[in-house]
Amino acid sequence: MSPRGVTCHVSRMYVPQAAIGSAAEAEIFIQHVRTATEVALRDILTIEPDCLVHGFTGLSFMGGLAGHTRLKEQLEARAGVRVTTGAEAVIAALRVCGAGTIAIVTPQPELMDEHYRQFFAESGMHVARLQHIHCPTALDIARVEEAALRRAMIDVNSDDIDAIVCVGADLASAQLADEAERWLDKPVISMSTALLWYTLRTMQIADQVRGFGFLLRDQ
């Protein structure tokens, strides 16, 4: 997805428990991620990056706009560089296409639903429908097959929906979203595409890339 001359470097987080099947398990998982983030930042900052993309995107929606602001400020204070979050990238993408009523496809536990609804409502958008893809563990999010994702996109769609958002950066939705925009005839936003697009544009990199939807192709 990256244009020529742009390199992406990854710092992974050690999380001892990957189960997210219940609300209690999901809460524990999130706490482990918060702890692991500090170590991941320490390691990746040694390359002196131009910006930081926060890949655990669910955290950026928690607590509404105020929660997002706190997280972004904490990350930027620690990193010393510009930080892109999933929440701000998706909102920017939705504003570009003028979407007001959206549907969400999510592989994340139901405890995240209220956070998505709050964040989008406070951003002036309405979550009309929300479709879950059941994933017992965080690792299962990356294992979601294309057929299951395609069904979820179709099931969540309706005439009153302006755009569909596939949350979860680990959900392999970037290429399928490009195809889905043609057969659903509306914007389908993949979290990973939104993250890269928003990061590139905020860094004044205007290169366009085909095959991943309207954001990188046209915006």
N, C-alpha and C positions, 0 to 999 in steps of 0.2 A: 504493500500500500504506500510506502514512503517514496517520495520523489527522489530522483538522483541527487546525491550530495547530502541527503539527510539520513543519519543513522540513528537507530533506536537501541538502547542498551537497557537490559533488564536486571533488576535486583529482586530476587524472590524472598518471600517471607516464610519462615518456619512456623507452621501452625500444628500443634500436636494432635488436634482433634478436628476432623473434617465433617462430622455429622451435623446436619442442619434440618433434620426431619421434623423436629418439634421446636416449639418456641424457646424452650429452655436450652436445647442444644444450640440453637442459632445464637442465643445471647452469649453463651460460652465461647462459641466460635468467633464472634465479633470482638469480644474482649481479648482473645488470643491475637487477633489481627492487630488490634490497637497496640499491643505490647510489641509485636514483631515489626511493626512499621518503623520504630526508632532504629532498630538494627539495620533494616533494609535501606533506610535513608543514609545511615553512616557509611554503608558499603558503596552505594551508587554515587554518592557525592565525591568520591575520590577521583572520578573521571572529569570533574569540573564541567558538568553539563550546562547547556544554554538554557534549558528549562526542565521541569520535572512533570511527568504525567502520573497522576495518582490512579493506579489501576484497580484498586478495590473500591469500585464506584458506589456501591450501596451505602457506604459510610457518608458520602457527600450529600445524600438526600435526608439523612436522619436529623430530626429536630427542625425541619422546615428551613426557611431562609436563614434564620438565626444560627441554627446548627451548622449549616453550610459555611456561613461566614466565619464561625469560630474555627472550623476544621481548616479552611483555606489559609486563614491567618496563621494558625499554628504550623502548618506545613511550610509556608513561605518563610516564616521566622526561622525555622530549623534549617531549611534548604538554602536560603539566601539567594534563590532564583525564582523566576515566575513559575507558578504551579497551575496546571490544568486539572480540574475535577470533572467527573462525569456529569454532575448536576448542571454546572454552568455550560458545558459543551452541548448537552441536549437542549437546554432552554434556548441557547443561541441558534441551534439548528431549527427548532420549531418556530422561532420568530422569523427566521429567513423565509420559511415557506408559508408564514401567515396562519399557522394552525392554532385554533382555540380550543377545540374539543378533540381529545386524543384517546387512544387505546394503548394499553401496555401489555406486552408479552414478557413474562417474567419466569425465570427458573429459580427464583429465590423464595425463601419461606414466607408464609402469610404475615408474619409480624412486620414485614417491610411495607405491606400494602398501605397502612395508615400514613407512613412517612412519605410515600410517593404522592398520595392524595393531598397531603398537607403542603408539600413543597410546590407541587404544580398549581394548587389553588392560590397559594401566596404569590405565585409568579403570574397569576392572571389566566390560568388555563384550567380546563375541566377534564378530569379523568372519567370518561363515560363508561369504559369497560376495561377489565383487567383479566387476562388469561394466564393461568399458571401451567408451567411444565414441571411435573413432579420430579424433584431431584433430592434423594435422601442425604447425599453428601455434597460438599462443595466441589469435589472432583467430578461428580456426575454432571455438573453444569457444562464442563468441557466435552462431555461424552454425548450430549444431546444430538441425536441423528437429524439429518436434514428433513426427513419425512415428518418427524414430530414437530419440528419448528415450522414447517410449511403449514401443517394442520392448524397449529396455534395461530398463525397469522390470518388464516382464512376464518377461523372461528371467532376471532376477536373483532373482525371487520364488520362494519355496517355503514349504511348511507350517511349517518350523522357524524361519522368519524372523519376528521380532517387529516390525521396522520397517525401512524402506528410507530410506537417506540419499543425496541427490543432492549431491555435493560440487562445489565450483567456483562462486563467486558470479556468474561470467559466464555460467553455464549457465542458460538461460531455462526454469526448472522450476517457478516459483512457482504459476502458475495450473494447470498440468497436474498438479502434486502434489495440488491440491485435488480434482480429478476422480479421480485414481488412487486416492485413499483410499476412494472409494466402490466402484470395481470390483475393488480388491485386498483391501478390507476390513481394512486395517491402516494405521498412520501412515506417511506418506511425507513426509519432511522435505526441503524445499528450503533450500539454504544461505542464499540471500538473505532468505527468510522468517524463518529462525532468527535471523539477524543483527539484523533489525529488531525482531522480537518480544523478544529478549533485551535489546536496548538500551532499548526502551520500558519493559519491566518493571523493569529495574534503576534506571531514572529515575522509578519510581513513576507511570508513565503506563499506565493500565489499559484504555484504549479498545480495543474489539474491532472487527476488520475482517473482513468476509466475502469469500470468493472466493480465499483463498490457503492454505487448509488449517486443520487443527485448532488450530494454535498461536495465530494471531491471532484466530481465531473464538471459541475456547472457553477459552483459558488466560490 
